[in-house]
Amino acid sequence: MDHTTTLLNLLDEVLSIEARGLRLTKDSQLLDAVPGFDSMAVVALIERIENEFDIAFLDTEIDGSVFSTVSSLQTFVEKHLPD
């Protein structure tokens, strides 16, 4: 299942970028590319994703590569969803 729209909405809300998040694509860069996407935003986004999808991530699983693109974030999230 494609969870791109949900992730884009969460990015939009966390970063308060007023629907500009919905213009991102799967190939859009995130870390160091989207204004305001800093360590505090990462923590907030992780919390929102965990709540939205009812999943939990281990701290040891999360690194910068997860947040490099929308696609890498989506892949990481979908890997944690129940089958």
C-alpha positions as a Markdown table, in Angstrom:
| # | Residue | x | y | z |
|---|---|---|---|---|
| 1 | Met | 0.0 | 0.0 | 0.0 |
| 2 | Asp | 1.2 | 3.5 | -0.8 |
| 3 | His | 1.4 | 5.7 | 2.2 |
| 4 | Thr | 3.0 | 8.7 | 0.5 |
| 5 | Thr | 0.0 | 11.1 | 0.9 |
| 6 | Thr | -0.2 | 10.4 | 4.6 |
| 7 | Leu | 3.5 | 11.0 | 5.1 |
| 8 | Leu | 3.3 | 14.2 | 3.0 |
| 9 | Asn | 0.5 | 15.4 | 5.2 |
| 10 | Leu | 2.4 | 14.6 | 8.3 |
| 11 | Leu | 5.5 | 16.4 | 7.0 |
| 12 | Asp | 3.3 | 19.4 | 6.1 |
| 13 | Glu | 1.8 | 19.5 | 9.6 |
| 14 | Val | 5.1 | 19.0 | 11.5 |
| 15 | Leu | 7.0 | 21.5 | 9.5 |
| 16 | Ser | 4.1 | 24.0 | 9.3 |
| 17 | Ile | 4.7 | 24.5 | 5.6 |
| 18 | Glu | 1.1 | 25.3 | 4.6 |
| 19 | Ala | 0.4 | 22.6 | 2.0 |
| 20 | Arg | 3.8 | 22.9 | 0.4 |
| 21 | Gly | 4.6 | 19.4 | 1.7 |
| 22 | Leu | 2.0 | 18.0 | -0.6 |
| 23 | Arg | 4.0 | 19.2 | -3.6 |
| 24 | Leu | 6.9 | 17.0 | -2.5 |
| 25 | Thr | 7.5 | 13.8 | -4.5 |
| 26 | Lys | 8.9 | 10.5 | -3.6 |
| 27 | Asp | 12.3 | 11.7 | -4.9 |
| 28 | Ser | 12.2 | 14.9 | -2.9 |
| 29 | Gln | 15.2 | 15.5 | -0.6 |
| 30 | Leu | 14.3 | 16.1 | 3.0 |
| 31 | Leu | 17.2 | 16.5 | 5.5 |
| 32 | Asp | 19.2 | 19.6 | 4.6 |
| 33 | Ala | 16.8 | 20.4 | 1.8 |
| 34 | Val | 13.4 | 21.3 | 3.4 |
| 35 | Pro | 13.6 | 24.5 | 5.6 |
| 36 | Gly | 12.8 | 23.7 | 9.2 |
| 37 | Phe | 13.5 | 20.0 | 8.9 |
| 38 | Asp | 15.9 | 19.8 | 11.8 |
| 39 | Ser | 16.5 | 17.4 | 14.7 |
| 40 | Met | 13.5 | 18.7 | 16.6 |
| 41 | Ala | 11.3 | 18.2 | 13.5 |
| 42 | Val | 12.6 | 14.7 | 13.1 |
| 43 | Val | 11.6 | 13.8 | 16.6 |
| 44 | Ala | 8.2 | 15.3 | 16.1 |
| 45 | Leu | 7.7 | 13.5 | 12.8 |
| 46 | Ile | 8.7 | 10.2 | 14.3 |
| 47 | Glu | 6.2 | 10.6 | 17.1 |
| 48 | Arg | 3.5 | 11.6 | 14.6 |
| 49 | Ile | 4.3 | 8.6 | 12.3 |
| 50 | Glu | 4.3 | 6.2 | 15.2 |
| 51 | Asn | 0.9 | 7.5 | 16.3 |
| 52 | Glu | -0.6 | 7.6 | 12.8 |
| 53 | Phe | 0.4 | 4.1 | 11.8 |
| 54 | Asp | 0.3 | 2.6 | 15.3 |
| 55 | Ile | 3.9 | 1.4 | 15.1 |
| 56 | Ala | 7.1 | 1.9 | 17.1 |
| 57 | Phe | 10.7 | 2.4 | 16.0 |
| 58 | Leu | 13.8 | 1.5 | 17.9 |
| 59 | Asp | 16.2 | 4.4 | 18.4 |
| 60 | Thr | 18.9 | 2.2 | 16.9 |
| 61 | Glu | 17.0 | 1.8 | 13.7 |
| 62 | Ile | 16.8 | 5.5 | 13.0 |
| 63 | Asp | 19.6 | 7.4 | 11.2 |
| 64 | Gly | 19.9 | 10.2 | 8.7 |
| 65 | Ser | 19.4 | 7.9 | 5.7 |
| 66 | Val | 15.8 | 7.3 | 6.8 |
| 67 | Phe | 15.1 | 11.0 | 6.2 |
| 68 | Ser | 17.1 | 11.5 | 3.1 |
| 69 | Thr | 14.1 | 11.4 | 0.7 |
| 70 | Val | 10.3 | 10.9 | 0.9 |
| 71 | Ser | 10.8 | 7.5 | -0.6 |
| 72 | Ser | 13.4 | 6.4 | 2.0 |
| 73 | Leu | 11.1 | 7.5 | 4.8 |
| 74 | Gln | 8.1 | 5.7 | 3.2 |
| 75 | Thr | 10.2 | 2.5 | 2.8 |
| 76 | Phe | 11.3 | 2.7 | 6.4 |
| 77 | Val | 7.7 | 3.2 | 7.6 |
| 78 | Glu | 6.2 | 0.4 | 5.4 |
| 79 | Lys | 8.9 | -2.0 | 6.7 |
| 80 | His | 7.5 | -1.6 | 10.2 |
| 81 | Leu | 3.8 | -2.0 | 9.3 |
| 82 | Pro | 2.2 | -5.3 | 10.1 |
| 83 | Asp | 1.6 | -7.6 | 7.2 |
